[in-house]
Amino acid sequence: MPKTPAWPDGLRFAFGTLTVLPVRVTRWDRQAARAGMLCAPLAGLTVGAGAAALGVLLLFLGAGPALAAVATVAVPAALTRGLHLDGLADTADGLGSNKPAEDALRIMKQSDIGPFGVITLVLGLLAQTAALAQLYGASWARGALAAVVSATVARLALTLAARGGVPAARPEGLGAAVAGVVPARAAAGAAGFTVLAAAGAGALLGTYNLVRTALSALAALAVAELLLRHCTRRFGGVTGDVFGALAETAATAALVLLSLGR
């Protein structure tokens, strides 16, 4: 009889697979993966808090918004060993190749990065940095809030991508390990709770920011969902690279949207 997944197993799975924090994953079965993907936003919250802390520290030490923004973008990359960025580049190469699914997946598995991947990485990181620089220029609180919300929403996009009905493109790898493990209702519940929590954090800066934060989170998830559906049609399912691309896409969209307006 399979063991019932405990939330400690899910937390270990989430932090052990989605961050470089020294967390030992003790279970790799589908039940642990389900709990882990439901805990993914908590891993994002931790990453975002670390990013915001460094950015705000630099501001208070006299650094400008641009340098604080660069440091804030660097923290999630460091805490994931660049895996999500690598996934974004590989997915861009696969999609840009315009080849059949099998050939595109082969391109994505190669260790080098092609022109589509390089362009996507450069533009994505520039967009994140520019958005954060504008937010930090407005106030340290808006910049910090955006760093935390974007990182959390990025991992929530992974929870939604691991819902039932979304197939794996390959029989092996992290994508296959987590594809379809989260019941759709549980994924929706995680999304609702996370968006409400983000809105609550935005409310600390006023009603306008409550609305902006909630709408930005929802819109970022919608953008990630569009990419997910395109990748599923194009590759026949999800892979670990696609999960990385979804996280970076959601984070970038959230930051850009949060930077809009006064």
TIGU-148017 format. One record per residue: residue number from 1; residue in three letters; y, x, z of N, C-alpha, C in turn. Coordinates in steps of 0.05 Angstrom, whole numbers, plus 5000, padded with zeros to 4 digits. Example, Ala and Ser with C-alpha at 12.3 -4.5 7.8 and 13.67 -1.06 7.14 Angstrom:
BEGIN
1  ALA  4886  5264  5156  4910  5246  5156  4934  5264  5156
2  SER  4955  5257  5142  4979  5273  5143  5001  5258  5157
//
This chain:
BEGIN
1  MET  4976  5017  5000  5000  5000  5000  5025  5018  5000
2  PRO  5044  5014  4981  5067  5032  4980  5085  5029  5004
3  LYS  5097  5051  5011  5115  5051  5034  5141  5036  5027
4  THR  5152  5022  5046  5177  5009  5042  5199  5029  5043
5  PRO  5217  5030  5023  5238  5050  5024  5258  5045  5047
6  ALA  5263  5065  5063  5283  5063  5084  5310  5074  5073
7  TRP  5332  5064  5084  5357  5073  5074  5361  5103  5077
8  PRO  5350  5116  5098  5352  5146  5098  5340  5159  5074
9  ASP  5318  5148  5064  5306  5158  5039  5325  5155  5016
10  GLY  5338  5131  5014  5357  5126  4993  5381  5145  4994
11  LEU  5392  5150  5018  5414  5168  5021  5407  5196  5013
12  ARG  5383  5205  5022  5374  5232  5014  5371  5234  4984
13  PHE  5360  5213  4971  5357  5213  4942  5384  5214  4928
14  ALA  5403  5198  4937  5429  5197  4925  5444  5223  4927
15  PHE  5445  5234  4952  5460  5259  4956  5445  5283  4945
16  GLY  5418  5282  4945  5403  5304  4935  5402  5306  4905
17  THR  5406  5284  4891  5405  5285  4862  5433  5284  4849
18  LEU  5452  5272  4863  5479  5269  4851  5500  5288  4862
19  THR  5492  5305  4881  5511  5326  4892  5495  5351  4897
20  VAL  5510  5372  4902  5497  5398  4909  5495  5402  4940
21  LEU  5502  5381  4954  5501  5383  4984  5472  5389  4992
22  PRO  5468  5405  5013  5441  5413  5020  5425  5390  5033
23  VAL  5417  5372  5017  5401  5349  5026  5374  5350  5013
24  ARG  5353  5350  5029  5326  5352  5018  5315  5324  5012
25  VAL  5308  5320  4986  5296  5295  4977  5266  5295  4984
26  THR  5258  5277  5000  5230  5277  5009  5213  5257  4994
27  ARG  5225  5238  4980  5210  5219  4965  5222  5216  4937
28  TRP  5204  5215  4916  5213  5213  4889  5202  5188  4875
29  ASP  5190  5170  4891  5178  5146  4878  5200  5126  4870
30  ARG  5192  5105  4856  5212  5086  4846  5226  5071  4868
31  GLN  5212  5066  4890  5225  5052  4912  5248  5069  4924
32  ALA  5243  5094  4928  5264  5112  4938  5286  5114  4918
33  ALA  5279  5115  4892  5300  5116  4871  5317  5091  4871
34  ARG  5305  5068  4876  5320  5043  4878  5341  5044  4900
35  ALA  5332  5052  4924  5350  5054  4946  5371  5076  4941
36  GLY  5363  5098  4928  5381  5119  4922  5403  5111  4903
37  MET  5396  5096  4882  5417  5088  4863  5435  5067  4875
38  LEU  5426  5052  4894  5443  5033  4908  5463  5048  4927
39  CYS  5454  5072  4936  5471  5088  4953  5489  5107  4937
40  ALA  5487  5107  4910  5503  5125  4894  5533  5123  4899
41  PRO  5545  5099  4903  5573  5098  4908  5581  5113  4934
42  LEU  5563  5115  4953  5569  5130  4978  5571  5160  4972
43  ALA  5554  5169  4954  5556  5197  4945  5583  5202  4931
44  GLY  5591  5182  4915  5616  5184  4901  5640  5184  4921
45  LEU  5638  5168  4941  5659  5166  4962  5662  5194  4975
46  THR  5640  5207  4981  5641  5233  4994  5653  5254  4976
47  VAL  5645  5254  4950  5656  5272  4931  5686  5267  4927
48  GLY  5693  5242  4925  5722  5236  4921  5739  5243  4945
49  ALA  5728  5239  4969  5743  5247  4993  5748  5277  4994
50  GLY  5727  5292  4986  5731  5321  4985  5752  5329  4965
51  ALA  5751  5316  4942  5771  5322  4921  5799  5316  4930
52  ALA  5802  5292  4942  5828  5283  4951  5838  5302  4973
53  ALA  5821  5310  4991  5829  5328  5013  5841  5354  5003
54  LEU  5827  5366  4983  5837  5391  4972  5864  5387  4958
55  GLY  5866  5366  4942  5891  5361  4928  5914  5357  4947
56  VAL  5910  5340  4967  5931  5335  4986  5939  5360  5002
57  LEU  5918  5376  5010  5924  5401  5024  5942  5419  5008
58  LEU  5936  5422  4982  5952  5439  4965  5981  5428  4963
59  LEU  5984  5402  4962  6011  5390  4961  6026  5397  4986
60  PHE  6013  5394  5009  6027  5400  5034  6032  5429  5038
61  LEU  6018  5446  5024  6023  5475  5025  6044  5484  5006
62  GLY  6054  5465  4990  6076  5471  4972  6069  5472  4943
63  ALA  6044  5468  4936  6036  5468  4908  6048  5443  4894
64  GLY  6050  5445  4868  6060  5423  4852  6038  5403  4845
65  PRO  6046  5380  4835  6026  5359  4828  6005  5369  4807
66  ALA  6014  5386  4788  5995  5395  4768  5973  5412  4780
67  LEU  5980  5431  4798  5959  5447  4810  5941  5430  4828
68  ALA  5953  5412  4843  5937  5394  4859  5917  5378  4842
69  ALA  5926  5369  4819  5909  5354  4801  5886  5370  4791
70  VAL  5892  5395  4783  5870  5413  4773  5849  5417  4795
71  ALA  5858  5422  4819  5839  5426  4841  5823  5401  4847
72  THR  5836  5378  4845  5822  5352  4850  5800  5348  4828
73  VAL  5806  5354  4804  5786  5351  4782  5764  5371  4785
74  ALA  5770  5395  4796  5750  5416  4799  5729  5410  4820
75  VAL  5737  5395  4841  5718  5390  4863  5694  5374  4854
76  PRO  5696  5351  4840  5672  5337  4831  5655  5354  4813
77  ALA  5668  5370  4796  5652  5387  4778  5636  5407  4794
78  ALA  5648  5419  4815  5634  5438  4832  5612  5425  4848
79  LEU  5617  5401  4859  5598  5387  4876  5575  5375  4861
80  THR  5576  5376  4834  5553  5366  4818  5542  5388  4800
81  ARG  5552  5413  4804  5544  5436  4787  5551  5430  4757
82  GLY  5570  5413  4753  5578  5406  4726  5558  5390  4710
83  LEU  5539  5378  4724  5517  5363  4710  5528  5338  4696
84  HIS  5547  5324  4708  5558  5301  4694  5575  5309  4670
85  LEU  5589  5331  4672  5605  5341  4650  5586  5350  4627
86  ASP  5564  5363  4635  5544  5372  4615  5532  5347  4602
87  GLY  5526  5326  4617  5516  5302  4606  5535  5289  4586
88  LEU  5561  5289  4593  5581  5278  4575  5582  5294  4549
89  ALA  5581  5320  4550  5581  5336  4526  5557  5332  4509
90  ASP  5533  5331  4522  5508  5327  4507  5507  5300  4494
91  THR  5517  5279  4509  5517  5252  4497  5536  5251  4474
92  ALA  5559  5264  4476  5578  5264  4454  5566  5277  4429
93  ASP  5551  5299  4433  5538  5312  4411  5516  5294  4399
94  GLY  5502  5281  4416  5481  5263  4405  5492  5240  4389
95  LEU  5513  5227  4400  5526  5205  4386  5540  5214  4361
96  GLY  5553  5237  4362  5568  5247  4340  5551  5258  4317
97  SER  5525  5264  4323  5508  5275  4302  5502  5255  4280
98  ASN  5503  5229  4287  5497  5208  4267  5469  5210  4256
99  LYS  5451  5221  4273  5423  5224  4265  5406  5203  4278
100  PRO  5381  5198  4268  5363  5179  4281  5359  5186  4311
101  ALA  5351  5166  4326  5349  5169  4355  5333  5194  4364
102  GLU  5310  5198  4351  5293  5221  4359  5307  5247  4355
103  ASP  5320  5250  4332  5335  5275  4327  5359  5278  4345
104  ALA  5373  5256  4350  5396  5257  4368  5388  5265  4396
105  LEU  5365  5254  4406  5355  5262  4432  5348  5292  4433
106  ARG  5337  5302  4411  5330  5330  4410  5356  5347  4411
107  ILE  5377  5339  4398  5402  5353  4399  5413  5353  4428
108  MET  5410  5331  4442  5420  5329  4469  5405  5347  4488
109  LYS  5380  5353  4482  5364  5370  4500  5370  5400  4496
110  GLN  5383  5407  4474  5389  5435  4469  5409  5446  4490
111  SER  5408  5472  4496  5424  5483  4517  5453  5488  4508
112  ASP  5458  5490  4482  5485  5495  4473  5501  5469  4471
113  ILE  5527  5472  4468  5545  5450  4465  5558  5451  4438
114  GLY  5556  5429  4423  5567  5427  4396  5597  5420  4396
115  PRO  5609  5417  4373  5637  5411  4371  5645  5384  4383
116  PHE  5628  5364  4379  5634  5338  4391  5635  5340  4422
117  GLY  5617  5355  4433  5616  5358  4462  5640  5373  4472
118  VAL  5648  5395  4458  5671  5411  4467  5697  5393  4466
119  ILE  5701  5379  4444  5725  5363  4441  5726  5341  4463
120  THR  5703  5328  4468  5702  5307  4488  5707  5318  4516
121  LEU  5696  5341  4522  5701  5353  4549  5730  5360  4552
122  VAL  5742  5373  4532  5770  5382  4535  5788  5358  4538
123  LEU  5784  5338  4521  5802  5314  4523  5797  5299  4549
124  GLY  5772  5297  4557  5767  5282  4582  5779  5296  4606
125  LEU  5776  5322  4609  5787  5337  4631  5817  5337  4631
126  LEU  5829  5339  4607  5858  5337  4604  5868  5310  4613
127  ALA  5854  5289  4605  5863  5262  4613  5861  5258  4643
128  GLN  5840  5268  4656  5837  5266  4685  5859  5281  4699
129  THR  5864  5306  4690  5884  5323  4703  5912  5311  4699
130  ALA  5918  5302  4675  5945  5291  4670  5950  5265  4687
131  ALA  5929  5248  4688  5932  5224  4704  5937  5230  4734
132  LEU  5921  5249  4744  5924  5256  4772  5951  5270  4778
133  ALA  5960  5286  4759  5986  5299  4763  6008  5278  4765
134  GLN  6007  5258  4748  6026  5236  4749  6024  5221  4776
135  LEU  6000  5216  4785  5996  5201  4810  6006  5217  4834
136  TYR  5999  5243  4834  6009  5260  4856  6039  5263  4855
137  GLY  6050  5263  4831  6079  5264  4829  6093  5240  4840
138  ALA  6079  5216  4838  6090  5192  4849  6088  5192  4880
139  SER  6065  5199  4890  6061  5202  4919  6034  5214  4925
140  TRP  6032  5229  4947  6006  5241  4953  5985  5219  4958
141  ALA  5994  5196  4969  5976  5175  4976  5963  5163  4951
142  ARG  5979  5158  4930  5969  5147  4905  5949  5167  4892
143  GLY  5955  5192  4893  5937  5212  4882  5911  5213  4897
144  ALA  5912  5212  4923  5888  5213  4940  5871  5188  4936
145  LEU  5884  5165  4935  5870  5140  4931  5856  5140  4904
146  ALA  5869  5150  4883  5857  5151  4857  5833  5170  4856
147  ALA  5835  5192  4869  5813  5211  4870  5788  5199  4882
148  VAL  5792  5185  4904  5769  5172  4918  5758  5149  4902
149  VAL  5776  5132  4892  5766  5108  4878  5752  5116  4852
150  SER  5763  5135  4837  5751  5143  4812  5723  5155  4816
151  ALA  5720  5171  4836  5694  5184  4841  5673  5163  4850
152  THR  5682  5143  4866  5664  5122  4875  5656  5104  4852
153  VAL  5676  5096  4836  5670  5079  4814  5652  5093  4794
154  ALA  5655  5119  4791  5638  5134  4772  5609  5132  4780
155  ARG  5603  5134  4806  5575  5132  4815  5566  5103  4816
156  LEU  5584  5084  4819  5576  5056  4817  5567  5050  4789
157  ALA  5579  5063  4769  5571  5059  4741  5541  5067  4738
158  LEU  5532  5087  4753  5504  5095  4752  5486  5074  4764
159  THR  5495  5062  4786  5480  5040  4798  5476  5018  4778
160  LEU  5497  5010  4764  5495  4989  4745  5478  4997  4721
161  ALA  5479  5022  4713  5463  5031  4691  5433  5033  4698
162  ALA  5427  5034  4723  5399  5035  4732  5387  5007  4738
163  ARG  5401  4987  4729  5392  4959  4735  5368  4952  4717
164  GLY  5354  4932  4725  5331  4923  4710  5339  4914  4682
165  GLY  5321  4920  4663  5327  4912  4635  5338  4934  4619
166  VAL  5348  4956  4632  5358  4979  4617  5336  4999  4615
167  PRO  5325  5004  4591  5302  5022  4588  5309  5051  4588
168  ALA  5289  5068  4592  5292  5097  4589  5287  5105  4560
169  ALA  5302  5125  4551  5298  5134  4523  5275  5154  4521
170  ARG  5269  5167  4544  5247  5186  4544  5228  5179  4567
171  PRO  5203  5187  4566  5184  5181  4588  5187  5200  4611
172  GLU  5204  5221  4609  5206  5240  4630  5236  5244  4636
173  GLY  5242  5259  4658  5269  5265  4665  5281  5246  4685
174  LEU  5305  5253  4694  5318  5236  4714  5324  5208  4704
175  GLY  5331  5206  4679  5336  5180  4667  5312  5161  4670
176  ALA  5288  5172  4664  5264  5156  4666  5258  5150  4695
177  ALA  5265  5168  4714  5259  5164  4742  5275  5141  4754
178  VAL  5299  5136  4743  5316  5116  4756  5321  5091  4738
179  ALA  5313  5093  4712  5318  5071  4694  5304  5045  4703
180  GLY  5320  5024  4706  5309  4998  4712  5300  4994  4741
181  VAL  5307  5012  4759  5297  5010  4787  5313  4991  4804
182  VAL  5338  4985  4797  5355  4968  4814  5354  4940  4803
183  PRO  5347  4920  4820  5348  4892  4811  5376  4885  4803
184  ALA  5379  4869  4782  5405  4862  4772  5423  4849  4794
185  ARG  5411  4833  4811  5427  4820  4832  5437  4840  4852
186  ALA  5420  4859  4859  5429  4880  4877  5451  4898  4865
187  ALA  5448  4904  4840  5469  4919  4826  5495  4904  4826
188  ALA  5495  4879  4821  5519  4862  4821  5531  4861  4849
189  GLY  5514  4859  4869  5524  4859  4897  5537  4885  4904
190  ALA  5525  4908  4896  5537  4934  4901  5564  4937  4887
191  ALA  5566  4926  4862  5591  4927  4847  5612  4911  4861
192  GLY  5605  4886  4869  5625  4869  4883  5635  4881  4908
193  PHE  5617  4892  4924  5625  4904  4950  5643  4928  4945
194  THR  5636  4945  4926  5651  4970  4921  5679  4964  4910
195  VAL  5681  4945  4892  5707  4937  4881  5725  4925  4903
196  LEU  5713  4908  4920  5728  4897  4942  5738  4919  4961
197  ALA  5721  4938  4967  5728  4960  4984  5751  4976  4972
198  ALA  5749  4981  4945  5770  4996  4932  5797  4980  4933
199  ALA  5795  4954  4929  5819  4937  4931  5831  4938  4959
200  GLY  5813  4938  4979  5823  4940  5006  5837  4966  5012
201  ALA  5827  4988  5000  5840  5014  5003  5867  5013  4989
202  GLY  5868  5001  4965  5893  4999  4951  5914  4982  4966
203  ALA  5904  4963  4981  5922  4945  4997  5938  4961  5018
204  LEU  5927  4984  5026  5942  5001  5045  5968  5010  5034
205  LEU  5970  5011  5007  5995  5019  4994  6011  4996  4983
206  GLY  6003  4971  4990  6018  4948  4982  6002  4929  4964
207  THR  6011  4905  4962  5997  4884  4946  5994  4892  4917
208  TYR  6015  4904  4906  6014  4913  4878  5991  4932  4873
209  ASN  5988  4951  4891  5966  4971  4889  5939  4958  4894
210  LEU  5938  4938  4910  5912  4923  4914  5903  4912  4887
211  VAL  5921  4899  4873  5913  4887  4847  5907  4908  4827
212  ARG  5924  4929  4826  5921  4950  4806  5894  4965  4810
213  THR  5887  4970  4836  5863  4984  4841  5838  4968  4834
214  ALA  5839  4942  4841  5816  4925  4834  5812  4923  4804
215  LEU  5835  4918  4790  5833  4915  4761  5825  4941  4747
216  SER  5835  4963  4757  5827  4989  4746  5798  4995  4749
217  ALA  5787  4989  4773  5758  4993  4778  5742  4975  4760
218  LEU  5749  4950  4757  5734  4932  4740  5735  4941  4711
219  ALA  5759  4949  4702  5762  4957  4674  5746  4983  4668
220  ALA  5746  5001  4688  5731  5026  4684  5701  5020  4682
221  LEU  5691  5002  4698  5663  4994  4696  5657  4980  4670
222  ALA  5676  4965  4659  5673  4952  4633  5671  4973  4611
223  VAL  5688  4994  4612  5687  5015  4593  5660  5029  4594
224  ALA  5650  5035  4618  5624  5048  4621  5602  5030  4611
225  GLU  5604  5004  4615  5584  4986  4605  5583  4986  4575
226  LEU  5606  4987  4562  5606  4989  4532  5592  5014  4523
227  LEU  5598  5036  4536  5584  5061  4529  5554  5059  4533
228  LEU  5546  5047  4556  5518  5044  4562  5504  5028  4540
229  ARG  5516  5006  4532  5503  4989  4511  5501  5004  4485
230  HIS  5522  5019  4478  5521  5034  4453  5499  5055  4454
231  CYS  5497  5069  4477  5477  5090  4479  5449  5078  4479
232  THR  5446  5055  4491  5420  5042  4492  5411  5034  4463
233  ARG  5430  5023  4448  5424  5017  4420  5419  5042  4404
234  ARG  5434  5062  4409  5433  5087  4392  5408  5103  4398
235  PHE  5402  5106  4424  5380  5124  4432  5355  5109  4440
236  GLY  5356  5083  4443  5333  5068  4451  5331  5065  4481
237  GLY  5351  5075  4496  5350  5074  4525  5369  5095  4537
238  VAL  5366  5100  4563  5384  5119  4577  5369  5145  4583
239  THR  5384  5165  4586  5374  5192  4594  5391  5202  4617
240  GLY  5383  5224  4629  5400  5237  4649  5427  5244  4638
241  ASP  5428  5253  4613  5454  5259  4600  5472  5234  4598
242  VAL  5460  5212  4591  5475  5187  4588  5487  5179  4615
243  PHE  5471  5182  4636  5481  5176  4663  5506  5193  4669
244  GLY  5504  5219  4663  5527  5237  4667  5551  5228  4651
245  ALA  5547  5220  4626  5569  5211  4609  5581  5185  4620
246  LEU  5565  5168  4631  5576  5143  4642  5593  5149  4666
247  ALA  5584  5167  4683  5600  5174  4707  5627  5185  4699
248  GLU  5628  5204  4681  5653  5217  4673  5671  5197  4658
249  THR  5659  5180  4642  5675  5160  4627  5688  5140  4647
250  ALA  5673  5131  4667  5684  5112  4686  5706  5126  4703
251  ALA  5701  5151  4711  5721  5165  4727  5747  5169  4711
252  THR  5744  5177  4686  5768  5181  4669  5783  5155  4665
253  ALA  5769  5134  4658  5782  5108  4654  5796  5099  4679
254  ALA  5784  5101  4702  5796  5093  4727  5822  5108  4732
255  LEU  5821  5135  4729  5845  5151  4734  5868  5144  4715
256  VAL  5861  5141  4690  5882  5134  4670  5895  5107  4677
257  LEU  5878  5087  4683  5888  5061  4689  5904  5060  4715
258  LEU  5896  5076  4735  5910  5077  4760  5937  5091  4757
259  SER  5940  5107  4737  5965  5121  4733  5986  5104  4718
260  LEU  5978  5082  4707  5996  5065  4692  6014  5049  4711
261  GLY  6038  5042  4703  6056  5026  4719  6072  5044  4738
262  ARG  6087  5031  4755  6105  5045  4773  6090  5055  4798
//
